[in-house]
Amino acid sequence: MVDATPRMERDIPPAEVPELELYHPKSWWTTYVFSQDAKVIAIQYSGTAVAIGLVALVLSWLMRLQLGFPGTFSFITPEAYYQFITMHGMIMVIYLLTALFLGGFGNYLIPLMVGARDMVFPYVNMLSFWIYLLAVLVLAASFFAPGGPTGAGWTLYPPQAILGGTPGGQSWGIILMLVSLILFIIGFTMGGLNYAVTVIQGRTRGMTLMRMPLTVWGIFTATVMALLAFPALFVACVMMLFDRVLGTSFFMPALVEMGEQLSYGGGSPILFQHLFWFFGHPEVYIVALPAFGIVSDLISTHARKNIFGYRMMVWAIVIIGALSFIVWAHHMYVSGMHPWFGFFFATTTLIIAVPTAIKVYNWVLTLWRGDIHLTVPMLFALAFIVTFVNGGLTGLFLGNVVVDVPLSDTMFVVAHFHMVMGVAPIMVIFGAIYHWYPKITGRMLEDWMGKFHFWVTFVGAYAIFFPMHYVGLVGVPRRYPEMGEAAFMTAPVDNLNAFISVAALVVGFAQMVFLFNLVWSLRFGKEAGPNPWRATSLEWQTPTTPPPHGNWGDERPVVYRWAYDYSVPGAPEDFIPQNDPWPDKPATRAA
Amino acid sequence: MSVILVFLTVVIGFSFWWLFHQKVMEKPWLEHGVHTALPETDVSGMPTAKVALAVFLAVVGSLFALFASAYFMRMDYADWQAPPLPRILWVNTVILILASIALSCAVRAAREHRREMTRLALVTAGLATFVFLAGQVTAWRELAAGGHYLDVNPANGFFYLMTGVHGLHILGGLVALGRTMVKAWDDDVAAEQLRLGVELCAAYWHFLLFVWLGVFVLLAGWAGDLLALCRQILT
């Protein structure tokens, strides 16, 4: 403790005036539906994301039923299977993970954690949610459109994405998908502006950047990345929409379909891949960085220990964010490229493992000799570390060109990215919900249901994805609805596929327990009190729980310390809230 | 993808410079107390709206840099045939420059609290922008009349697409300009508030002018020569 507040006696200037003019809702409609309160918007975002995510979950069951027991279910035709994988992937990556981390947790946590009353532009924030909802509805509408949703694969590679042979290619499916993505990006940009500018401008007195919880750092960096990366998807979608609807040839080469020469000519499918992955790779970290941030806070709080290497954690987040923009072509090794490019992208890909590894070490070192409480959020946080390391290690294999080329388009890749950006972030989402649910509702989630949910999900996820690596290694390609008479396949693969499918169904049903818990605890959960985890960060110090619109009552909090003062020697308790001036008296306020 | 990478390098470089000035080298576990925060926060004194506009312009810049990247990559294919440049684009460029100048005048007038002058400059800028948009539509019609439809050649496609997206951004700006005009005519609005609105509009217009000049250079086909020159210098 150096330099103990030399100017403590000086009056602290009052909080800025404009927040007193904060819009306050008048009616039921403006309180719960067209609300401008970031916390309500967060819940709206999360609810919508979870609802559409459930659709994607059901789609994954259907896929697993087909893969595990091919031919048993007559309604799962190859076309339907392609539609399932496409919609499952797109929904999970964009409409669930991105929306939930940034729109959900970002909206709820940023203003509370930095001590703001709300986002800086509440109206734009509200608009962001409604455009997101519209995007989700347009996407969902494609299930009911003639021809069904698109079956182009979640990467939507042209030329097949807009040809007649692909489900939805020459009907409504692909159009609705592209329009939905464009809407999503517009909506996200509105929200993203808010998240980024609130962190830059909305922090309360004393909340320097280096006192922010890592959750805010993660969400902030991910938001900035998303703001810069989503335009690439936007450009790709608009140009493909032109190709599909107006007959341009941005991406479409000259083609003969069913013996008929199409009017397209000269276009470049590779151009689409570049644009798509220029968005697609940062997207991985857009999902991962908030997870990194949140898990740091969960571990620190539930191990009652300050985060190890806070500065390194912050720098690692920022450096991962910057590096992730120059690795995109490692998704395109099999598309063919100059060997020097392959070498360059393999190198950058492996370099990104360095800051990531720093983070993993720091989490482990935070746990080291900590007072580990195996609460449900902590269990999920630990599961995240293990899963992320597992998924990250296979990433090191796949980052190398010579290893990637034979493994590309096998189930090994599917297992890799599900581990690293499917299971791992979802673990954090669950942990975060168990952690912050008491703040959102004032009640604890039921513990035994949480533990049941955790163990089934954790063990089940490994039962699904560990064997899948093996299945991929022996050569089972991804995106094949069934293997047919493939001689190279060994019998264990069939058994493993059936096993994976059963595990997937079990894990899926465990999520129903979780959803039931969410609803049940709302009414019957134990009263939580304002700070059940005895955490330091500002969101736990609100005068009322759940916090009302405006968050802070009459006066915004003053921050005296960083967010990780756990188990400080000599302190009266094993945690010191950020707004606690201990060992000094609070500064007096100007009259 | 070089255009977007150059753009991102600038943005990321700026972000790192900004972070560096936010005391990211400090060790928060060794300090406590409000001393680092006084007088209020380390939040910049800049109006929030200006910061937000800067972030938004970075997004818009990223969008157009990506279009430019796609343009360059597609240009290398054999079927590329640029349409003739409509002459009217020169006139449009001059008009958009005029709009930008008018907004600069508006900023100046607003800073000097000259309400009448501000109104005049805002109206001029608005009208000039409308003329610009009409000119862009005329350019489209001219191209279409010459048989250079959207789907004939990718170069045509890019022409309509990029001018269209730029035009949409201008239209969005006009909405903001309209709201600023309402403020300019409302005598209850404080001079400071009006000044902020005018400054934001001016910044947006200058940026879109800059983007337009870039798009114009691309569409006129000079960009290829420029690249060749760069390559020559580099090699």
Interface residues (C-beta under 8 A of the other chain):
Chain A: M1 V2 D3 A4 T5 P6 R7 M8 R10 I12 P13 E16 V120 F121 T189 L193 A196 V197 I200 Q201 G202 R203 T204 R205 G206 M207 T208 L209 M210 R211 V224 L227 L228 P231 A232 F234 V235 V238 M239 F242 L246 G247 T248 S249 F250 S263 G265 G266 G267 S268 L271 H274 L275 F278 N306 Y310 R311 V314 W315 V318 A322 F325 I326 V558 V559 Y560 R561 W562 Y564 D565 P581 D584 A587
Chain B: M1 I4 L5 L8 V11 I12 S15 F16 L19 Q22 K23 V24 M25 E26 K27 P28 W29 L30 E31 H32 G33 V34 H35 T36 A37 L38 P39 E40 T41 D42 V43 S44 M46 T48 V51 A52 V55 F56 A58 V59 S62 L63 L66 F67 S69 A70 M73 R74 Y77 A78 D79 W80 L150 D151 P154 G157 L161 V165
